[in-house]
């Protein structure tokens, strides 16, 4: 049973006896530490750890087309200030791993939206020239396969900034709703272009997958009422298109305290969440299963901060998830990037313990 088959069995509550052993990625500072602790510099991590990536993917370019021209405004030995391809003026630090400092935005108000909307229209140039090869490679990888479903909130937040978006949602909810509809229309157009071509090659992806990162440690940036009024229709449109092409799983990546939005996401068709982030806001997949039932599946759920402790703590964290792993609907892995506080030996111990699991 390869990882793709194992993923399908876990997510659809079939027959399985183990967990996949997944390595996602690290902070650059983590890799520097591991190099000093004996990791063969430059070696492929999946080869070294004997792990798999979490999935393979393909899809259209669903971003701004044409993108804005990148323009450097200031360049120093410590940082660079520039206008990025999404129109955001930002400051990137050259010697540390951190989120950029966002200085200004091209999309600030409802009046600016038509310029962006014109760059979010269907265009054959959005479909990769090597699409068939991407599909064939994904199918041959032995990994679960996802197709891109864009972002209904997170990209808008990136383009506008939190403050501008927050005012827009309340002052011009019709415009905010149109932003979501524009992204959903573009996404569904891309699915209708790509999935018939995949089917001709004998391939159907396992999951549509989007990105949001729309929640902080204390809750979402978009409240449930605004979600239902302005956002849910976009998710439902994508869900209906995925259903029409035989794709049963619709997942998304959103960091932070997502629980207040989970009922709304589920009502709109989302049924897979990644990550869970127990180390950020105390989430537990077991609590979410009790509240939302088996229709909601999870990827993640292992508290990555435990990896900074000792073997006993790692064992205890794994043991706490055994029952849910056996039940199905949970692909366990550390949530998000492995932190610089994790010794290489601890991470290797964690991977071996997952490899040894049998149900």
C-alpha atoms as a printed R data frame, in Angstrom:
    type eleno elety resid chain resno       x      y       z
1   ATOM     1    CA   UNK     A     1   0.000  0.000   0.000
2   ATOM     2    CA   UNK     A     2   1.646  3.238  -1.129
3   ATOM     3    CA   UNK     A     3   1.057  6.535   0.635
4   ATOM     4    CA   UNK     A     4  -1.676  7.615  -1.771
5   ATOM     5    CA   UNK     A     5  -3.706  4.479  -1.135
6   ATOM     6    CA   UNK     A     6  -3.039  4.793   2.608
7   ATOM     7    CA   UNK     A     7  -4.227  8.425   2.537
8   ATOM     8    CA   UNK     A     8  -7.420  7.415   0.755
9   ATOM     9    CA   UNK     A     9  -8.108  4.658   3.269
10  ATOM    10    CA   UNK     A    10  -7.502  6.959   6.241
11  ATOM    11    CA   UNK     A    11  -9.556  9.860   4.911
12  ATOM    12    CA   UNK     A    12 -12.484  7.702   3.795
13  ATOM    13    CA   UNK     A    13 -12.492  5.490   6.913
14  ATOM    14    CA   UNK     A    14 -11.380  2.354   5.125
15  ATOM    15    CA   UNK     A    15  -8.926 -0.346   6.184
16  ATOM    16    CA   UNK     A    16  -5.411  0.693   7.250
17  ATOM    17    CA   UNK     A    17  -2.869 -0.332   9.870
18  ATOM    18    CA   UNK     A    18  -0.347  2.531  10.063
19  ATOM    19    CA   UNK     A    19   0.400  6.200   9.541
20  ATOM    20    CA   UNK     A    20   2.414  7.669   6.672
21  ATOM    21    CA   UNK     A    21   5.785  9.027   7.807
22  ATOM    22    CA   UNK     A    22   5.689 12.601   6.522
23  ATOM    23    CA   UNK     A    23   8.340 15.301   6.559
24  ATOM    24    CA   UNK     A    24   7.127 18.719   5.500
25  ATOM    25    CA   UNK     A    25   9.782 21.373   6.080
26  ATOM    26    CA   UNK     A    26  11.753 23.424   8.614
27  ATOM    27    CA   UNK     A    27  12.773 26.954   9.426
28  ATOM    28    CA   UNK     A    28  16.148 27.769   7.803
29  ATOM    29    CA   UNK     A    29  17.602 28.136  11.304
30  ATOM    30    CA   UNK     A    30  16.453 24.583  12.100
31  ATOM    31    CA   UNK     A    31  18.315 23.220   9.106
32  ATOM    32    CA   UNK     A    32  21.419 25.163  10.153
33  ATOM    33    CA   UNK     A    33  21.227 23.533  13.572
34  ATOM    34    CA   UNK     A    34  20.779 20.073  12.082
35  ATOM    35    CA   UNK     A    35  23.716 20.599   9.740
36  ATOM    36    CA   UNK     A    36  25.852 21.303  12.821
37  ATOM    37    CA   UNK     A    37  24.469 18.160  14.482
38  ATOM    38    CA   UNK     A    38  25.454 15.835  11.654
39  ATOM    39    CA   UNK     A    39  22.853 16.175   8.916
40  ATOM    40    CA   UNK     A    40  24.638 15.619   5.575
41  ATOM    41    CA   UNK     A    41  24.551 19.119   4.132
42  ATOM    42    CA   UNK     A    42  22.590 19.379   0.912
43  ATOM    43    CA   UNK     A    43  21.117 15.890   1.092
44  ATOM    44    CA   UNK     A    44  17.474 15.420   0.166
45  ATOM    45    CA   UNK     A    45  15.515 15.261   3.456
46  ATOM    46    CA   UNK     A    46  13.132 12.541   2.293
47  ATOM    47    CA   UNK     A    47  16.066 10.364   1.317
48  ATOM    48    CA   UNK     A    48  17.855 11.045   4.606
49  ATOM    49    CA   UNK     A    49  14.805 10.607   6.864
50  ATOM    50    CA   UNK     A    50  13.094  7.928   4.720
51  ATOM    51    CA   UNK     A    51   9.910  9.999   4.618
52  ATOM    52    CA   UNK     A    52   7.344 11.216   2.102
53  ATOM    53    CA   UNK     A    53   6.097 14.741   1.288
54  ATOM    54    CA   UNK     A    54   2.531 15.434   2.347
55  ATOM    55    CA   UNK     A    55   1.219 15.440  -1.265
56  ATOM    56    CA   UNK     A    56   1.773 16.209  -4.935
57  ATOM    57    CA   UNK     A    57  -0.279 18.893  -6.650
58  ATOM    58    CA   UNK     A    58  -1.086 20.614  -9.909
59  ATOM    59    CA   UNK     A    59  -3.417 23.335 -11.116
60  ATOM    60    CA   UNK     A    60  -3.745 26.661 -12.863
61  ATOM    61    CA   UNK     A    61  -2.150 29.996 -12.071
62  ATOM    62    CA   UNK     A    62  -4.992 31.589 -10.094
63  ATOM    63    CA   UNK     A    63  -3.139 34.738  -9.083
64  ATOM    64    CA   UNK     A    64  -2.996 38.188 -10.642
65  ATOM    65    CA   UNK     A    65  -2.503 38.036 -14.422
66  ATOM    66    CA   UNK     A    66  -0.733 40.090 -15.410
67  ATOM    67    CA   UNK     A    67   1.062 40.492 -12.129
68  ATOM    68    CA   UNK     A    68   2.364 43.898 -11.150
69  ATOM    69    CA   UNK     A    69   5.960 44.570 -12.110
70  ATOM    70    CA   UNK     A    70   8.302 44.077  -9.184
71  ATOM    71    CA   UNK     A    71  10.147 47.301  -8.356
72  ATOM    72    CA   UNK     A    72  12.956 47.844  -5.847
73  ATOM    73    CA   UNK     A    73  12.494 50.984  -3.764
74  ATOM    74    CA   UNK     A    74  15.377 50.640  -1.292
75  ATOM    75    CA   UNK     A    75  18.106 48.016  -0.987
76  ATOM    76    CA   UNK     A    76  20.493 47.876   1.993
77  ATOM    77    CA   UNK     A    77  22.756 45.169   3.463
78  ATOM    78    CA   UNK     A    78  20.024 44.411   6.053
79  ATOM    79    CA   UNK     A    79  16.773 44.649   4.116
80  ATOM    80    CA   UNK     A    80  15.073 45.341   0.811
81  ATOM    81    CA   UNK     A    81  11.934 47.450   0.297
82  ATOM    82    CA   UNK     A    82  10.095 46.721  -2.930
83  ATOM    83    CA   UNK     A    83   6.743 46.610  -4.648
84  ATOM    84    CA   UNK     A    84   5.950 42.937  -5.084
85  ATOM    85    CA   UNK     A    85   4.049 41.303  -7.931
86  ATOM    86    CA   UNK     A    86   0.818 41.498  -5.911
87  ATOM    87    CA   UNK     A    87   1.130 45.286  -5.618
88  ATOM    88    CA   UNK     A    88   2.151 45.252  -1.956
89  ATOM    89    CA   UNK     A    89   5.051 47.462  -0.862
90  ATOM    90    CA   UNK     A    90   6.963 45.433   1.695
91  ATOM    91    CA   UNK     A    91  10.244 45.238   3.581
92  ATOM    92    CA   UNK     A    92  12.056 41.882   3.526
93  ATOM    93    CA   UNK     A    93  14.893 41.211   5.957
94  ATOM    94    CA   UNK     A    94  17.941 39.522   4.439
95  ATOM    95    CA   UNK     A    95  19.390 37.741   7.476
96  ATOM    96    CA   UNK     A    96  16.406 36.425   9.420
97  ATOM    97    CA   UNK     A    97  13.356 34.273   8.783
98  ATOM    98    CA   UNK     A    98  10.265 36.340   9.451
99  ATOM    99    CA   UNK     A    99   7.108 37.687   7.885
100 ATOM   100    CA   UNK     A   100   7.767 40.815   5.777
101 ATOM   101    CA   UNK     A   101   6.919 44.261   7.081
102 ATOM   102    CA   UNK     A   102   3.971 45.375   4.940
103 ATOM   103    CA   UNK     A   103   4.224 49.111   4.274
104 ATOM   104    CA   UNK     A   104   1.545 49.987   1.720
105 ATOM   105    CA   UNK     A   105  -1.002 48.407  -0.624
106 ATOM   106    CA   UNK     A   106  -2.200 49.007  -4.165
107 ATOM   107    CA   UNK     A   107  -5.628 47.591  -3.288
108 ATOM   108    CA   UNK     A   108  -6.878 49.759  -0.405
109 ATOM   109    CA   UNK     A   109 -10.528 50.608  -1.030
110 ATOM   110    CA   UNK     A   110 -13.573 49.543  -3.017
111 ATOM   111    CA   UNK     A   111 -12.556 52.045  -5.703
112 ATOM   112    CA   UNK     A   112  -9.318 50.126  -6.310
113 ATOM   113    CA   UNK     A   113 -11.036 46.779  -6.864
114 ATOM   114    CA   UNK     A   114 -11.773 47.048 -10.635
115 ATOM   115    CA   UNK     A   115  -8.025 47.185 -11.386
116 ATOM   116    CA   UNK     A   116  -7.469 43.959  -9.455
117 ATOM   117    CA   UNK     A   117 -10.609 42.302 -10.787
118 ATOM   118    CA   UNK     A   118  -9.384 42.807 -14.346
119 ATOM   119    CA   UNK     A   119  -6.304 40.746 -13.424
120 ATOM   120    CA   UNK     A   120  -8.386 37.837 -12.057
121 ATOM   121    CA   UNK     A   121 -10.176 36.751 -15.212
122 ATOM   122    CA   UNK     A   122 -10.057 33.419 -17.068
123 ATOM   123    CA   UNK     A   123  -7.250 33.236 -19.594
124 ATOM   124    CA   UNK     A   124  -5.785 30.215 -21.418
125 ATOM   125    CA   UNK     A   125  -2.347 31.467 -20.345
126 ATOM   126    CA   UNK     A   126  -3.237 30.411 -16.794
127 ATOM   127    CA   UNK     A   127  -3.117 26.733 -17.762
128 ATOM   128    CA   UNK     A   128   0.445 25.317 -17.590
129 ATOM   129    CA   UNK     A   129   1.952 24.365 -20.941
130 ATOM   130    CA   UNK     A   130   3.165 21.122 -19.390
131 ATOM   131    CA   UNK     A   131  -0.124 20.295 -17.662
132 ATOM   132    CA   UNK     A   132  -0.312 16.728 -18.954
133 ATOM   133    CA   UNK     A   133   3.217 16.048 -17.712
134 ATOM   134    CA   UNK     A   134   2.381 17.530 -14.308
135 ATOM   135    CA   UNK     A   135  -0.683 15.288 -14.087
136 ATOM   136    CA   UNK     A   136   1.284 12.212 -15.129
137 ATOM   137    CA   UNK     A   137   4.091 12.963 -12.674
138 ATOM   138    CA   UNK     A   138   1.650 13.521  -9.807
139 ATOM   139    CA   UNK     A   139  -0.167 10.290 -10.588
140 ATOM   140    CA   UNK     A   140   3.109  8.353 -10.700
141 ATOM   141    CA   UNK     A   141   4.440  9.822  -7.452
142 ATOM   142    CA   UNK     A   142   2.559  7.488  -5.133
143 ATOM   143    CA   UNK     A   143   1.502 10.557  -3.127
144 ATOM   144    CA   UNK     A   144  -1.976 11.943  -2.504
145 ATOM   145    CA   UNK     A   145  -2.773 14.445  -5.241
146 ATOM   146    CA   UNK     A   146  -4.391 17.842  -4.765
147 ATOM   147    CA   UNK     A   147  -5.604 20.429  -7.231
148 ATOM   148    CA   UNK     A   148  -5.374 24.134  -6.413
149 ATOM   149    CA   UNK     A   149  -8.560 25.916  -5.282
150 ATOM   150    CA   UNK     A   150  -7.103 29.371  -4.555
151 ATOM   151    CA   UNK     A   151  -8.190 31.443  -1.548
152 ATOM   152    CA   UNK     A   152 -11.471 33.131  -0.674
153 ATOM   153    CA   UNK     A   153 -10.133 35.335   2.144
154 ATOM   154    CA   UNK     A   154  -6.379 35.040   2.673
155 ATOM   155    CA   UNK     A   155  -5.316 36.433  -0.688
156 ATOM   156    CA   UNK     A   156  -7.644 39.418  -0.246
157 ATOM   157    CA   UNK     A   157  -6.088 40.033   3.172
158 ATOM   158    CA   UNK     A   158  -2.617 39.861   1.591
159 ATOM   159    CA   UNK     A   159  -3.548 42.301  -1.158
160 ATOM   160    CA   UNK     A   160  -5.268 44.825   1.143
161 ATOM   161    CA   UNK     A   161  -3.803 44.354   4.610
162 ATOM   162    CA   UNK     A   162  -5.865 43.510   7.682
163 ATOM   163    CA   UNK     A   163  -7.075 47.056   8.407
164 ATOM   164    CA   UNK     A   164  -8.194 47.877   4.864
165 ATOM   165    CA   UNK     A   165  -9.951 44.528   4.491
166 ATOM   166    CA   UNK     A   166 -11.685 44.906   7.841
167 ATOM   167    CA   UNK     A   167 -13.176 48.276   6.883
168 ATOM   168    CA   UNK     A   168 -14.179 46.986   3.444
169 ATOM   169    CA   UNK     A   169 -16.106 44.019   4.878
170 ATOM   170    CA   UNK     A   170 -18.362 46.344   6.860
171 ATOM   171    CA   UNK     A   171 -18.468 49.453   4.659
172 ATOM   172    CA   UNK     A   172 -18.785 47.653   1.306
173 ATOM   173    CA   UNK     A   173 -19.859 44.038   1.884
174 ATOM   174    CA   UNK     A   174 -21.144 43.876  -1.697
175 ATOM   175    CA   UNK     A   175 -17.634 44.590  -2.995
176 ATOM   176    CA   UNK     A   176 -16.100 42.069  -0.607
177 ATOM   177    CA   UNK     A   177 -18.635 39.500  -1.803
178 ATOM   178    CA   UNK     A   178 -17.724 40.302  -5.411
179 ATOM   179    CA   UNK     A   179 -14.041 39.729  -4.618
180 ATOM   180    CA   UNK     A   180 -14.915 36.269  -3.327
181 ATOM   181    CA   UNK     A   181 -17.145 35.544  -6.328
182 ATOM   182    CA   UNK     A   182 -14.400 36.621  -8.724
183 ATOM   183    CA   UNK     A   183 -11.918 34.229  -7.101
184 ATOM   184    CA   UNK     A   184 -14.477 31.411  -7.005
185 ATOM   185    CA   UNK     A   185 -15.456 31.950 -10.652
186 ATOM   186    CA   UNK     A   186 -11.804 31.839 -11.683
187 ATOM   187    CA   UNK     A   187 -11.158 28.723  -9.602
188 ATOM   188    CA   UNK     A   188 -14.157 26.860 -11.011
189 ATOM   189    CA   UNK     A   189 -13.220 27.863 -14.550
190 ATOM   190    CA   UNK     A   190  -9.765 26.368 -13.968
191 ATOM   191    CA   UNK     A   191 -11.210 23.145 -12.543
192 ATOM   192    CA   UNK     A   192 -13.485 22.781 -15.562
193 ATOM   193    CA   UNK     A   193 -10.494 23.308 -17.858
194 ATOM   194    CA   UNK     A   194  -8.085 20.956 -16.107
195 ATOM   195    CA   UNK     A   195 -10.059 18.080 -14.614
196 ATOM   196    CA   UNK     A   196 -11.492 16.737 -17.906
197 ATOM   197    CA   UNK     A   197  -7.939 16.612 -19.260
198 ATOM   198    CA   UNK     A   198  -6.828 14.751 -16.140
199 ATOM   199    CA   UNK     A   199  -9.722 12.309 -16.495
200 ATOM   200    CA   UNK     A   200  -8.683 11.538 -20.082
201 ATOM   201    CA   UNK     A   201  -5.316 10.494 -18.642
202 ATOM   202    CA   UNK     A   202  -7.089  8.240 -16.149
203 ATOM   203    CA   UNK     A   203  -6.461 10.513 -13.192
204 ATOM   204    CA   UNK     A   204  -8.767 12.140 -10.622
205 ATOM   205    CA   UNK     A   205  -7.110 14.137  -7.812
206 ATOM   206    CA   UNK     A   206  -7.857 13.116  -4.253
207 ATOM   207    CA   UNK     A   207  -8.619 16.583  -2.956
208 ATOM   208    CA   UNK     A   208  -9.206 20.186  -3.888
209 ATOM   209    CA   UNK     A   209  -7.046 22.291  -1.614
210 ATOM   210    CA   UNK     A   210  -6.957 26.014  -0.887
211 ATOM   211    CA   UNK     A   211  -5.107 28.399   1.384
212 ATOM   212    CA   UNK     A   212  -6.414 30.983   3.835
213 ATOM   213    CA   UNK     A   213  -4.285 31.732   6.945
214 ATOM   214    CA   UNK     A   214  -7.176 33.922   8.042
215 ATOM   215    CA   UNK     A   215  -7.053 33.302  11.810
216 ATOM   216    CA   UNK     A   216  -4.774 34.498  14.585
217 ATOM   217    CA   UNK     A   217  -4.092 33.046  17.998
218 ATOM   218    CA   UNK     A   218  -7.314 34.498  19.410
219 ATOM   219    CA   UNK     A   219  -9.669 33.869  16.501
220 ATOM   220    CA   UNK     A   220 -10.576 34.647  12.873
221 ATOM   221    CA   UNK     A   221 -10.126 37.943  11.044
222 ATOM   222    CA   UNK     A   222 -13.439 37.333   9.261
223 ATOM   223    CA   UNK     A   223 -16.365 36.730  11.608
224 ATOM   224    CA   UNK     A   224 -18.961 33.988  11.042
225 ATOM   225    CA   UNK     A   225 -21.714 36.484  10.097
226 ATOM   226    CA   UNK     A   226 -19.613 38.182   7.424
227 ATOM   227    CA   UNK     A   227 -18.442 34.749   6.270
228 ATOM   228    CA   UNK     A   228 -22.001 33.541   5.716
229 ATOM   229    CA   UNK     A   229 -22.992 36.782   4.001
230 ATOM   230    CA   UNK     A   230 -19.964 37.342   1.778
231 ATOM   231    CA   UNK     A   231 -17.726 34.262   1.621
232 ATOM   232    CA   UNK     A   232 -19.711 31.023   1.940
233 ATOM   233    CA   UNK     A   233 -21.111 31.258  -1.601
234 ATOM   234    CA   UNK     A   234 -17.579 31.051  -3.019
235 ATOM   235    CA   UNK     A   235 -16.777 27.861  -1.147
236 ATOM   236    CA   UNK     A   236 -20.125 26.321  -2.121
237 ATOM   237    CA   UNK     A   237 -19.487 27.076  -5.765
238 ATOM   238    CA   UNK     A   238 -16.100 25.342  -5.606
239 ATOM   239    CA   UNK     A   239 -17.564 22.420  -3.636
240 ATOM   240    CA   UNK     A   240 -20.232 21.907  -6.311
241 ATOM   241    CA   UNK     A   241 -17.611 21.943  -9.060
242 ATOM   242    CA   UNK     A   242 -15.412 19.437  -7.219
243 ATOM   243    CA   UNK     A   243 -18.449 17.196  -6.710
244 ATOM   244    CA   UNK     A   244 -19.253 17.357 -10.412
245 ATOM   245    CA   UNK     A   245 -15.764 16.039 -11.162
246 ATOM   246    CA   UNK     A   246 -15.887 13.255  -8.561
247 ATOM   247    CA   UNK     A   247 -13.599 14.835  -5.940
248 ATOM   248    CA   UNK     A   248 -14.956 14.188  -2.451
249 ATOM   249    CA   UNK     A   249 -12.369 15.980  -0.320
250 ATOM   250    CA   UNK     A   250 -12.147 19.778  -0.102
251 ATOM   251    CA   UNK     A   251  -9.370 20.936   2.199
252 ATOM   252    CA   UNK     A   252  -7.802 24.179   3.233
253 ATOM   253    CA   UNK     A   253  -4.791 25.485   5.088
254 ATOM   254    CA   UNK     A   254  -5.536 28.103   7.710
255 ATOM   255    CA   UNK     A   255  -3.310 28.838  10.665
256 ATOM   256    CA   UNK     A   256  -4.487 30.086  14.029
257 ATOM   257    CA   UNK     A   257  -7.628 29.551  16.096
258 ATOM   258    CA   UNK     A   258  -9.939 28.283  13.365
259 ATOM   259    CA   UNK     A   259 -12.653 26.686  15.518
260 ATOM   260    CA   UNK     A   260 -15.142 29.616  15.370
261 ATOM   261    CA   UNK     A   261 -15.210 29.304  11.553
262 ATOM   262    CA   UNK     A   262 -15.289 25.506  11.290
263 ATOM   263    CA   UNK     A   263 -19.119 25.219  11.309
264 ATOM   264    CA   UNK     A   264 -19.318 27.812   8.527
265 ATOM   265    CA   UNK     A   265 -16.598 26.151   6.471
266 ATOM   266    CA   UNK     A   266 -18.269 22.775   6.838
267 ATOM   267    CA   UNK     A   267 -21.677 24.171   5.868
268 ATOM   268    CA   UNK     A   268 -20.004 25.538   2.738
269 ATOM   269    CA   UNK     A   269 -18.439 22.184   1.825
270 ATOM   270    CA   UNK     A   270 -14.971 22.073   3.412
271 ATOM   271    CA   UNK     A   271 -14.190 18.710   5.048
272 ATOM   272    CA   UNK     A   272 -10.395 18.651   5.575
273 ATOM   273    CA   UNK     A   273  -8.384 21.036   7.780
274 ATOM   274    CA   UNK     A   274  -4.632 21.583   7.971
275 ATOM   275    CA   UNK     A   275  -2.936 22.459  10.285
276 ATOM   276    CA   UNK     A   276  -4.462 21.968  13.751
277 ATOM   277    CA   UNK     A   277  -1.779 23.858  15.726
278 ATOM   278    CA   UNK     A   278  -2.089 22.542  19.297
279 ATOM   279    CA   UNK     A   279   1.038 24.484  20.241
280 ATOM   280    CA   UNK     A   280  -0.461 27.816  19.136
281 ATOM   281    CA   UNK     A   281  -3.956 27.887  20.591
282 ATOM   282    CA   UNK     A   282  -4.316 24.574  22.404
283 ATOM   283    CA   UNK     A   283  -6.270 22.802  19.675
284 ATOM   284    CA   UNK     A   284  -6.700 19.049  19.784
285 ATOM   285    CA   UNK     A   285  -8.038 17.008  16.870
286 ATOM   286    CA   UNK     A   286  -9.808 14.801  19.423
287 ATOM   287    CA   UNK     A   287 -11.864 17.773  20.638
288 ATOM   288    CA   UNK     A   288 -12.709 18.756  17.070
289 ATOM   289    CA   UNK     A   289 -13.780 15.189  16.240
290 ATOM   290    CA   UNK     A   290 -16.098 15.096  19.235
291 ATOM   291    CA   UNK     A   291 -17.644 18.431  18.245
292 ATOM   292    CA   UNK     A   292 -17.859 18.047  14.462
293 ATOM   293    CA   UNK     A   293 -17.936 14.302  13.817
294 ATOM   294    CA   UNK     A   294 -16.333 12.193  11.116
295 ATOM   295    CA   UNK     A   295 -17.240 14.463   8.227
296 ATOM   296    CA   UNK     A   296 -14.351 16.716   9.283
297 ATOM   297    CA   UNK     A   297 -10.911 15.244   8.573
298 ATOM   298    CA   UNK     A   298  -7.523 16.499   9.707
299 ATOM   299    CA   UNK     A   299  -3.911 16.709   8.634
300 ATOM   300    CA   UNK     A   300  -1.484 17.653  11.391
301 ATOM   301    CA   UNK     A   301  -2.342 17.568  15.074
302 ATOM   302    CA   UNK     A   302   1.039 16.609  16.558
303 ATOM   303    CA   UNK     A   303   2.284 19.464  18.755
304 ATOM   304    CA   UNK     A   304   5.591 20.368  17.124
305 ATOM   305    CA   UNK     A   305   6.790 22.145  20.287
306 ATOM   306    CA   UNK     A   306   6.891 18.761  22.032
307 ATOM   307    CA   UNK     A   307   9.751 17.856  19.685
308 ATOM   308    CA   UNK     A   308  11.899 20.364  21.588
309 ATOM   309    CA   UNK     A   309  11.513 18.325  24.801
310 ATOM   310    CA   UNK     A   310  12.558 14.692  25.340
311 ATOM   311    CA   UNK     A   311  11.693 11.204  24.149
312 ATOM   312    CA   UNK     A   312   9.176 10.648  26.934
313 ATOM   313    CA   UNK     A   313   7.259 13.773  25.922
314 ATOM   314    CA   UNK     A   314   7.255 12.678  22.284
315 ATOM   315    CA   UNK     A   315   5.947  9.246  23.287
316 ATOM   316    CA   UNK     A   316   3.197 10.809  25.406
317 ATOM   317    CA   UNK     A   317   2.085 13.123  22.596
318 ATOM   318    CA   UNK     A   318   1.915 10.208  20.150
319 ATOM   319    CA   UNK     A   319   0.021  8.069  22.646
320 ATOM   320    CA   UNK     A   320  -2.575 10.819  23.105
321 ATOM   321    CA   UNK     A   321  -3.569 10.507  19.427
322 ATOM   322    CA   UNK     A   322  -3.611  6.703  19.058
323 ATOM   323    CA   UNK     A   323  -7.380  6.277  19.368
324 ATOM   324    CA   UNK     A   324  -8.166  8.957  16.787
325 ATOM   325    CA   UNK     A   325  -5.515  7.644  14.413
326 ATOM   326    CA   UNK     A   326  -7.134  4.201  14.618
327 ATOM   327    CA   UNK     A   327 -10.588  5.676  14.001
328 ATOM   328    CA   UNK     A   328  -9.504  7.355  10.768
329 ATOM   329    CA   UNK     A   329  -9.795 10.812   9.298
330 ATOM   330    CA   UNK     A   330  -6.474 11.966  10.797
331 ATOM   331    CA   UNK     A   331  -3.145 12.003   8.974
332 ATOM   332    CA   UNK     A   332  -0.792 12.828  11.826
333 ATOM   333    CA   UNK     A   333   2.208 15.104  11.331
334 ATOM   334    CA   UNK     A   334   3.726 18.079  13.164
335 ATOM   335    CA   UNK     A   335   1.804 21.250  12.440
336 ATOM   336    CA   UNK     A   336   3.857 23.624  10.345
337 ATOM   337    CA   UNK     A   337   7.605 24.238  10.129
338 ATOM   338    CA   UNK     A   338   9.871 22.390  12.550
339 ATOM   339    CA   UNK     A   339  11.326 24.949  14.962
340 ATOM   340    CA   UNK     A   340  15.021 25.696  15.623
341 ATOM   341    CA   UNK     A   341  14.648 24.326  19.158
342 ATOM   342    CA   UNK     A   342  14.260 20.757  17.871
343 ATOM   343    CA   UNK     A   343  17.426 18.610  18.034
344 ATOM   344    CA   UNK     A   344  18.035 16.421  14.997
345 ATOM   345    CA   UNK     A   345  18.071 13.328  17.224
346 ATOM   346    CA   UNK     A   346  14.636 14.178  18.636
347 ATOM   347    CA   UNK     A   347  13.149 14.586  15.182
348 ATOM   348    CA   UNK     A   348  14.628 11.297  14.040
349 ATOM   349    CA   UNK     A   349  13.214  9.623  17.151
350 ATOM   350    CA   UNK     A   350   9.746 11.013  16.399
351 ATOM   351    CA   UNK     A   351   9.871  9.742  12.807
352 ATOM   352    CA   UNK     A   352  10.950  6.267  13.908
353 ATOM   353    CA   UNK     A   353   8.166  6.100  16.471
354 ATOM   354    CA   UNK     A   354   5.593  6.986  13.800
355 ATOM   355    CA   UNK     A   355   7.149  4.395  11.483
356 ATOM   356    CA   UNK     A   356   6.723  1.723  14.154
357 ATOM   357    CA   UNK     A   357   3.024  2.417  14.759
358 ATOM   358    CA   UNK     A   358   0.647 -0.421  13.940
359 ATOM   359    CA   UNK     A   359  -3.086 -0.496  14.567
